[in-house]
Amino acid sequence: MFRPQTRRSSKLNTGFETLELIFHAAVRQVRKSNGNAVLGMVISVVQAILLVLTMYFLFDLLGMRRIAVRGDFMLYVMSGVFMFMTHVKAIGAVSGADGPTSSMMMHAPMNPIISISGAALGSLYQQTLSASVVLFFYHTVFTPITIEFPVQTAGMFLLSWISGVGIGMVLLSARPWQPELVSILGGLIMRLNVIASGKMMLANNTSPAVRRMFDWNPLFHTIDQGRGFIFLNYVPRYTSIDYAVYATLVCVTIGLMAEFFTRQYASASWNKRR
């Protein structure tokens, strides 16, 4: 009679509560870099513009405009930059999310999956907003742009993001075991993608030896396939959407298995001995 009565929530209510927690985790991720949400979005847009301009002038300085696809050259540059930034930012956000030893996990509804989902969605929101603002500004101020297959292009953008999430999950699960090594590997992967992403070249125009060095990278496939959907005059012959999907599924599966294993053994005392 005097026992506390716990009210059981339905599966539907539990699902909505989980979605609400993911939303708040995503908002926290967005506001983490800057306390002012508007200023944080402005900084994200400025970073995208600076990288696009840097790549544009680098192409022009090295005389690489002649190897670009026939069409709007600025759109060619932006197609590679936006997918690259989405992939890299997803790796950084997910690999730096709250793990099983974080103080946030002391709150009962919180768990690492919610933390990962919030970090991934927060990164996607920032990069989608940045890409949309830059494309709209270029379309209205400079010259109208045409994307031949916008739905498929958006799919390649999302696939670039999900592949980054998968790699970030693998790094996150390994971080409690060797945080210094994981930090070095994460930085190495993100910097390696500057070249290995293929955003500076077309797969059809590269030699087989060069393609073999980049074929392992799912981002190389998504950028090249994305350009095939953006430009009418380009048909990718050496990249595959299937490979990017399978590589992403493998990374996500390994990340989930490793995170579950780490959650069983990770302890906050591990960091005390370092």
QUIJOQUI-V144067 format. One record per helix or strand of 2 or more residues. SS is the DSSP state (hx for helix, st for strand). FROM is the first residue (numbers start at 1). LEN is the number of residues. Records with the same first field share a line. If there is no record, write none. Layout:
SS=FROM-LEN  FROM-LEN
This chain:
hx=11-22  37-26  65-3  73-23  103-4  112-30  150-26  179-18  203-3  208-7  218-13  241-25  268-6
